[in-house]
Amino acid sequence: MNDTIRKVCVIGAGTMGAGIAAQVANAGVPVVLLDIVPKDGENRNAIAEGAVARMLKTEPAPFMSKAAAKLVETGNIEDHLDKVAECDWVIEAVIERLDIKQGLYAKLEAVKREGTAVSSNTSTIPLAHLVEGRSDGFKRDFLITHFFNPPRYMRLLEIVTGPATDGAVADKVERFADVAMGKTVVHAKDTPGFIANRIGTYWIQLGLNAAFDMGLTVEQADAIAGKPMGVPKTGIFGLVDLVGIDLMPHLQASLTSTLPKDDPYQEIARSHPLIEKLISEGFTGRKGKGGFYRLNRDMGRRKEALDLATGEYREKTSARGPSGRAAKGDLRALVETRGVVGEYAWAILGGTLAYAAALVPSAAADVVAVDDAMKLGYNWKSGPFEMIDTLGAQYLAERLEAEGKPVPEILRLAGERTFYRIEDGKRQFLGLDGEYHDVVRPEGVLRLADVKLASGPLLKNGSAALWDVGDGVACLEFTGKMNALDGDVMKLIVEAIPLVSARFKALVVYNDADSFSAGANLGLALFAINIAAYGEVEKLVAGGQMAYKGLKYAPFPVVGAPAGLAVGGGCEILLHCDAIQAHAELYTGLVECGVGLIPGWGGNGEMIDRARKAPMMPKGPMPAVAKVFETVSTATVSKSAAQAKEMLFLRPHDGITMNRDRLLHDAKQKALSLVEGYAPPEAPEFRLPGEGGHVALNMAAQGFHKRGMATDYDMVVSDALATVLTGGEADLVDTVSEQELLKLERETFMRLVREPRSIARVEHMLETGKPLRN
């Protein structure tokens, strides 16, 4: 049996099937996308082709690059099912009807190769029912792979195997889903709803019921059941709008028909006349005319909320949520808050946590699987058992008992203990045997959080730290809010270079946070500007230039390992690394022009150097400069690591890691691969286009200005950028050194810092998070 997956077939080109196919293509693997032949029209492949066309226009984009879309081959089930014979994995994502799925499996069995995995994306139908009537060979190759929507962005993949499933087949699928598609796999039992949707649906139903029963507004409910519980700010009503109000009756019907009659969900499952009315009138949430919230375009895009008592829309209000410790993650304080806040919080938390606790081991083998499923599938900050640790297992059990409610056995097993603990530098969980066991990471997974449990930092200050991540590799971590960069970060870099040089082989720049770095700490810079401490601002700019060049010319390899947002100074530090190992979801760019400034930590020269070395770039001093000007003046940010390569923020030899949990390990391996024979790069010298190039760039900017795409002040900022990129007063025949370009960059930056309109842009960005178009 082939143990690698070189080609995939997805059958079903609906939202989920098409999204799964896109993520396979994002992994660089060819995929065949099939659907039924449409009833009307001559194009028999219209459904699959239409799905790909829609995805190319969809935001957020299912494809990480347009090149990925070219890996999707479209067709239909009647004419092209024989293509399954070319594939190593077939993913069925058709309508949730058992008869249709079973009919498709009969056809697949006739054309697939032995050992080709077949999986269903079902979220409701038990595996045992799906394979009824199939051969033993088909059953050996069959499993459930339950993706979450949207497949590119949601990391959870629940895998369910049957008693006949071949372990080698399941391992092949799991490895590909993990490494190539970037999924974190959670193994679920063959029970209705599996793990995440079973708990998530129960939680939502509790929240809806309690809000109706207690007379809460939707704003009140979401203010309580959102951030204070470590749940995304959408809360419950906002989440239902997001996934679709019309989905709720289908989930309810499925679970009530498949769960045991004594399951607690059966007691709370009920329909609400108002929800039925919304669905019948097309108010199905964000995809419809509105839901519990809407934008009223007839009222100037007024934000409105649905009054649960009257069924009428009214202007959305700011609900007063919990305060103090209850607002900051103290769940005990939250459920003990007097009045409606505590009552509503307990109604949701008490019921949901008790329900989740009762699902081990029937739906999940251990508490880790439950917690991972809810954190990855519903974006909860903490999983149910981590929440129970915050609340107290004994406290939860006693309160349930006092209310005459069943107490799950696992809560009695825990007693006064926690479900998680740290022992000998390792995270452990409480097993069903009453003993603690190490949380084991898959091979190739390395988390900085785990390193921190077993060791202390080599260096540390208020904004950064340096860690030993093993095998002679050190890790530079940013630690401020949004990992913003300031003088402390630069100071630690300067201190780290001799330490790493003396004791380590290489350095990785990495952190576990969702955002690698939001760039320079604008708040500190604005404070200095407001008291006219321009010397301090220039000191920060010069210090950043020195620190970044120190990394560039250090006697050891430096690898940047960004994930999420890496903009401004966060992008510039990456530009100074010997190599980058980026997470696939990388949003990087030099955005300083958006706040009335220009890159000031060496980013201009580094981008010119990359552009002129790019294989497809025309020769001569102007093309590279024009390319950088276009990217930087418009503050363009990549929407993926693949796109970052196209924009030259990443080079051809830079790597991309699909699974976020594998990023640090992959970056460490890349750093070690550079150690043997390493020598720092030679300092570049630039031949820049001078005044003629400056005029040409300004003419290009004027074109944008005339079309209303650039403001008056954009022209001022872009002129300053053009000054640096073309070499200032340097002539076409002159050679500009890296240090001379840095000096010009610094002087130009400081000139803009003193401009009132730049200051206004910085202030507006800090206040609103959005650029000011002045």
HELIX and SHEET records of a PDB file:
HELIX    1   1 THR A   15  ASN A   26  1                                  12    
HELIX    2   2 ALA A   46  LYS A   57  1                                  12    
HELIX    3   3 LYS A   66  ALA A   69  1                                   4    
HELIX    4   4 ILE A   77  HIS A   80  1                                   4    
HELIX    5   5 LEU A   81  GLU A   86  5                                   6    
HELIX    6   6 LEU A   98  VAL A  111  1                                  14    
HELIX    7   7 LEU A  127  LEU A  130  1                                   4    
HELIX    8   8 ASP A  136  ARG A  140  1                                   5    
HELIX    9   9 GLY A  167  ARG A  175  1                                   9    
HELIX   10  10 PHE A  176  ALA A  180  3                                   5    
HELIX   11  11 ALA A  196  MET A  214  1                                  19    
HELIX   12  12 VAL A  218  ILE A  224  1                                   7    
HELIX   13  13 LYS A  227  MET A  229  5                                   3    
HELIX   14  14 PHE A  237  VAL A  243  1                                   7    
HELIX   15  15 LEU A  247  THR A  258  1                                  12    
HELIX   16  16 PRO A  264  ILE A  268  1                                   5    
HELIX   17  17 PRO A  273  SER A  280  1                                   8    
HELIX   18  18 ARG A  297  MET A  299  5                                   3    
HELIX   19  19 GLY A  324  LYS A  328  5                                   5    
HELIX   20  20 LEU A  331  VAL A  335  1                                   5    
HELIX   21  21 VAL A  340  ALA A  357  1                                  18    
HELIX   22  22 VAL A  367  GLY A  377  1                                  11    
HELIX   23  23 PRO A  384  LEU A  391  1                                   8    
HELIX   24  24 ALA A  393  ALA A  402  1                                  10    
HELIX   25  25 GLU A  409  ALA A  414  1                                   6    
HELIX   26  26 LEU A  448  ALA A  454  1                                   7    
HELIX   27  27 LYS A  481  ASN A  483  5                                   3    
HELIX   28  28 GLY A  487  ARG A  503  1                                  17    
HELIX   29  29 LEU A  522  ASN A  530  1                                   9    
HELIX   30  30 TYR A  534  LYS A  552  1                                  19    
HELIX   31  31 GLY A  569  LEU A  575  1                                   7    
HELIX   32  32 GLU A  592  VAL A  595  5                                   4    
HELIX   33  33 GLY A  603  LYS A  613  1                                  11    
HELIX   34  34 PRO A  621  SER A  633  1                                  13    
HELIX   35  35 ALA A  641  GLU A  646  1                                   6    
HELIX   36  36 ARG A  660  ARG A  662  5                                   3    
HELIX   37  37 LEU A  663  SER A  673  1                                  11    
HELIX   38  38 GLY A  690  LYS A  706  1                                  17    
HELIX   39  39 ASP A  712  LEU A  725  1                                  14    
HELIX   40  40 GLU A  738  VAL A  753  1                                  16    
HELIX   41  41 PRO A  756  THR A  768  1                                  13    
SHEET    1   A 8 VAL A  72  ASN A  76  0                                        
SHEET    2   A 8 VAL A  31  ASP A  35  1                                        
SHEET    3   A 8 VAL A   8  ILE A  11  1                                        
SHEET    4   A 8 TRP A  89  GLU A  92  1                                        
SHEET    5   A 8 ALA A 117  SER A 120  1                                        
SHEET    6   A 8 PHE A 142  PHE A 147  1                                        
SHEET    7   A 8 LEU A 156  THR A 161 -1                                        
SHEET    8   A 8 THR A 184  HIS A 187  1                                        
SHEET    1   B 3 TYR A 293  ASN A 296  0                                        
SHEET    2   B 3 ARG A 302  LEU A 306 -1                                        
SHEET    3   B 3 TYR A 313  GLU A 315 -1                                        
SHEET    1   C 3 TYR A 420  GLU A 423  0                                        
SHEET    2   C 3 LYS A 426  LEU A 430 -1                                        
SHEET    3   C 3 TYR A 436  ASP A 438 -1                                        
SHEET    1   D 7 LEU A 459  LYS A 460  0                                        
SHEET    2   D 7 ALA A 464  ASP A 468 -1                                        
SHEET    3   D 7 VAL A 473  PHE A 478 -1                                        
SHEET    4   D 7 ALA A 506  VAL A 509  1                                        
SHEET    5   D 7 VAL A 558  GLY A 560  1                                        
SHEET    6   D 7 ALA A 579  HIS A 583  1                                        
SHEET    7   D 7 GLY A 655  THR A 657  1                                        
SHEET    1   E 2 GLY A 564  VAL A 567  0                                        
SHEET    2   E 2 LEU A 586  GLY A 589  1                                        
SHEET    1   F 2 GLU A 685  PHE A 686  0                                        
SHEET    2   F 2 VAL A 736  SER A 737 -1                                        
END                                                                             
